[in-house]
């Protein structure tokens, strides 16, 4: 028995990247700066990355050729405004050519205005705890929209503003301003910037209440700047929402983390055009804090339980709390075993289908990530990519997971009624 596919024909099927992780040589960014400091938390520097900055045309053609209908990528603020108040027309033109390449290949560009990295100079004026940051971000959004706004398909202001609070629940990061001077990397950063260590606040690593206020203000000011150019453009932010669960004794902690990490950011999303949900698995809390993966379960390259069904829970939570349309802007698996990735994607697509069948407004599924790329503090070890990259030759090789997910896009666009109830389609 077949029934109509719950996926609308304009559903976004895509893959994602982020500028710093794929472009290479983002030398004016705060992340490049941190990568090269004494005591850095980064296992290796980003370097040339996968040279997407120069290879974007071939990469975009490859993504489209696999069957995808959208490509999510970020614009690097540090390239566009390498020094405060100095905007680069050449770099804006570069991103315009990227957008034109997407349009030429029939891909809807989902553009992230800030994906973790900021200009190095922003750290010297307070970073993501600074009183000026929201207005500076809005000015940057205005400049980008004036140059590129007519070609953008969907706009994401900030990527995962809530991630530092999730990491803090694992005991990672979360250093109070008054204690930063005792941490070698922050002390080194402060010395080189000529500022007090307590003011060094990169986006990824600050989880103070001041950071929450600044990020929310920047999102709202950025949204207003974007909408001033394109009132019709869909604008939202993207959130790192894990499926927060508990075992006996962990209920209170789980509820607090769920509140701090998921719910208050979803509440702040009310009134936005959409919220981007980025889920990789579940996070389970016990009486002593984070509970490790159960014995015997399959784990990803970071030792975390492979749990694709988490996505359905976070979509439903977003629908319930935010009340806005949802776009899955990241979802994926770090593994060298692409068979595991195909199984994970299949389960994730089933989760989205179940939500759509229940009337939840989900507009797209965008997998993380397009390429095996730089994964922040983990360096080049984790392999999330649907497309493998030989970093010696920069040769791209699509994996079966890329072909599988691309077939879903083609099938649903061409055969909207050929869907087996309860299962994602399995084309040959």
N, C-alpha and C positions, 0 to 999 in steps of 0.2 A: 504494500500500500504506500502510495506517495501523497504528499501534501505540499502546499505551496511553501517555498523557502521563506523563513522569517526575515532573511536579509534583504533589505530594500536594494534596488538596483543602483542607487547612488551611494551605497555603503562604501566607506573608505577601507580598502584593503592595502596595507602598506608595510613598509619597513622604515626604520628610523636610524639616525645617526646624530652626533653632536659635534660641532665644529672642532673643538680642542681634541677630541678623541680620534678624529680622522684626517683633519686637514694637514697637520704638521707645522712645526716652527711658528707657533703662536706666541712669539717672543715677548710681546708687550702685555701678556695676561698675568694676572696674579698667580694662576696655577703654574705656569712656566717658572715664575719667580720662586714659588714654594718648592717645586721639584728639585731645584738646584741649591737649596739652603742646607747648611749643616743641621743634622737631626731631622731631616725631612721624613714625613710619613709615607712618601711615595717610594715604592720598591724600585722604580727605574724612571728615567725621564721619558717624555712623550716623543721627543725628537722629530723625525720626519713623519711619524704616525703611518697612515697608509696613503699619504700624498693625495688625498681627495681634493685638496685645493687645486691641483693641476690636472687631475684625472676625472673631475666631476662629470664631464660630458660622456665619457665612456661608461662611467658608473651609473649615471642616470639612464642611459640607453639600456644598460644591462638590467637594471631594476624594472624598467617598463617591459622589456622583452620577456621577463619571467612571468608577466601577467598582472603585476601590481597596478593599482590605480592611484596611489598616493605615495609621496615620499616626505617624511618628516626630517628636517634638518635645522640647524641653528645658525644664526648670524652672530659672529664674534664681535661683541662690543669693543674689545681691545684692538681689533683691526680697524673698525669704523671710527673710533675715537681714541687713537693711541696716546694722545696727550689731552688733558682736560681742555675742552673747548675747541680742539683741532680735529675736524672731521675730514675723513679721506674720501673724496669723490671716486678715486680709483678703486678702493675697496667696495664701496657701494655699487659701482659698476660691475665688479666681479660677482657680487651676489645677484645683481640683476641678470647677468648672463646665466647663472644657475637657475633662477626662476624661469627664464625663457626656455632653457633646456627642458625643464620639467613640463612646461606648457607644450613645447614642441612634441614631446613624447606622450602626451595625454595624461600626465600625472598631476594630481592636485597637490600643490605645495603646502604642507603644514609646517609653518615657520615658527621656531622658538626664538624669542628675542633675547633670552638669557638662559643658557644651559650651564649652570655652575660657575663659569669663568667670567671674571670682570677685568677691566683694565687695571694694571698694576697701580696706577696713580690713585684709583679709588681707595685702595687700602690705606693710603697716606692721609685720607680725609675722613676716616672713620669706618670705611667698608660698609658692611650690612648691619651695623649698629649706629651708623652716622646720621646726623640730622639732615644732611643735604642729599642723601642717596636717593630718596624717592623722586625728588625733583630732577636730579641728574639723569636718572633712568628714564623719566618721562620725556626729557629733552632728547635723549638718544632715540627713543621710540618715535618721536615726532620726526627726527631727521631721517630715520629708516623709512617711515611711511611716506614721506614726501618724495623719496627717490624710488621706492619699491612697492608701495602700497597697492597699486593697480594690479599687480601680478600675484599677490599672496592669496592663497585659498582659505586657510584657517590660521589664526594667530594664537600662539601660546606665549603669555607674558614671561612667566618664571617657571623653571623646571624644578620640581620637588623642593619647594621651600620648607617642607616639613621634615625632610630626611634627617637633619641633625638631631631632631628630637627622637626619632626612631633609633639612630645610632647610639644616642645617650643611654637608652634603655638597655643596650648591650655593654655599657661601660666604655664606649668609644667616644672620644671628643668631649664636648660639654665642659670645657675649661672656663671657669668664671674669669671675668676681666682682671680681677685683682691677683689671680694666680698665674696669668699667662707669662709673666716675666720669668717664672721658674721652669718653664718648658723650653728646651733649647731651640726648637724651630721658631717659636713665637718671639723669643728673645733675639734670635738672629734676624728675623724679619724686621723687628722694630729698630734694631741698630742700623740696618741698611736703608730703611725708610726714613730714619731720623724722627721717630715718633715713640710714644710710650707704648709698651707691649700690651697694656690693657685695652688699647684702641684697635688692635689688629684683629679684624673680624671678617675673614673670607666667608662667602656665601655657604659653602659646604660644611663649615666647621663651627658655626656659632648657633647656640640654642638658648640664648637668653630671651627674656621677655622683650628687651629692646629690639632684638633681631626679629621677633614675631611682628612687632609693631611696624618696623621699617619695611619688612617684606610685604606685609599686607598693604601698607601705604604705597609702596612701589607698584604693586599689582594694580591697585585702583587708579593711580596716576598714569601708569602705562596704558591701561585699558582706555582711559579717557583720551589720551593722546592718539592712540590708534583709531578710536572711534571718530575723532574729530576729522580724520581724513576719509574713513570708510565706515559710516554708520551701519552699513549692511554686513560688514565682515564679522564672522564668528570669532569671539575672543574669550579665552579662559586661561587658567593656569593648570599645570599638571602636578599631581600629588603622588608621593611614594606611599601608597596605602597597602600595608600588609594585612592579611586576614589574622586579626588578633584573637588568640584563643588562650585558654587556661586549663591547667590540671588542678587537682585538689590542692588548695592552699595558695593558689596563684590568682584567684579571682579578683582580688582588690587591686593588685598591681596591673593585671591585664586591663581592667576597667580604666585605670588612670592613664595607661599608655594609649589605649583606644581614644580616650578623650583628648589627650595632648597631641597625638600624632594624626589621627584621622578626623574625629568629629569636629573639632573647632575649626580646622581648615575647610572641611566640607560646609560647615555653617557659613563661613566667610565666602563661599562660592555661590551662595544664593543670590540670584539676580544676574549672574554671569550667563553667557550664551551656552556654555557647556563647562564641564569639568573633565580634565584628562586624568584617567586612572592608570597607575603604573604599578602593577602587582607581579611579584615573582613567586610568592609562596605564602606560607603561614608563619606566624611568630607565636610561640607557645610559652606561657609564663607559669612558673611554679612558685612555691614558697620562698625559694632562694634566688628568684629572678628568672632569667631566660633559661628555658628547658632545652637541652640538646635534642637532636633528632633521635627518635626511637631506634633502638638496636635493630639492625637488619634491614632498614628501609634504604632505598636508593637515595643517594645524595648527589648534589652538583659539585662543581670543582672547588667551591668554597666550604664544602662539608655540610651544606644545608639540605634539608629534606626536599625532595622533588615532590611538589604538591600543587599541580596545575589547577585543581578545583578551587583554590583560593580566589581566583579571578571572579567567579560567580558571586562569591560572598562580598567582595569589595564593590562590585558593580551595584549589587542590591543595596549595600550600605550607602553608597553615593546617591542612588535614586531616592532612598528613604530620607536621608539627612539634608542633602543639598537641593533636591527637587529639580535639578537641571538635567538636560541631555548629557549623556556620557560619551566620550570617545576614549577607547583604550589606546593610549598613546605610547605605552611600552608594556611588553610582556614577553618573556623569553627564558631561556635556560642556558647556563654555562656548563658545557660538556664537550668532550672530544668525540662522544658517541652520537652521531647525528640521528641514529635510529631512536634514541631517547628523545631527541629534540622533536622529531616528527610526532611521536606519541604525545609529547607535552603539548605541541601546537594543536593536535587533533582534539585533545581534552579541553583546551582553552577555547577553541572555536565552538565546541559543543556547549560550553558554559555561556558564551555570548548568545548562541542560538536559543538557549533556554530562557535567558533574560528577555530577548526580543519576543519570544513566544508568549511571555507573560505581560507584554505591553510596555516594557521598559524601553525608553528611547535611547538606544545605543547607536551612534552614528558611524563608528568605524573600529577596526581592529588593526593596530600598527605594531608589528613585532619588533622587539629589540634583539638583535640589531642587524642592520644591513650587512656589516662586515665584521670579521674578527678584528677588533681594534683595541686602542688603549683604554683600559678599564680603571682609570684613576689610581687610587693607592695600590691596586693589585697589579698595575702595569699591564703587560701583554699576555699574562698567563691565562686568565679566564677566556674561554672561547664561546661567546654568545652569538657569533655571526651566522647568518644564513648563507653568506658568501665567504669562503676562505680566502685569505690573502697571504701569499708568500712575501714576507717583508724584505727578503733579499732582492727579489726581482719585482715585487709589487704585482705579481700576476694574480688575477682574480679567478676563483673557481667556484661556481654555484654548487651548493650542497643539495642533497635530495630534499631537505627541509624547505629550501627556497623554491624548488620546483613544486613541491606539494602545496605550499601555501599559495603560490601563484596560480595553481590550478583552481583553487577555491574561488579566487577572484574571477577568473575567466568563466568558470561554470556558473556562478551566480549571476554574472552579467548576461550570459548567453542563454541560460536555461533556468529562469526564475521559478519554474514550477517543478523542477526535478530535484526534489529534496526529500530524503527519507526521514520521516519524523523521528526526532530524538537522536539523530546522528548527523555529524558533519558528512558531506558528500565524499565519496571515495572514487574519483575519476581514475581511469587507467593512465 
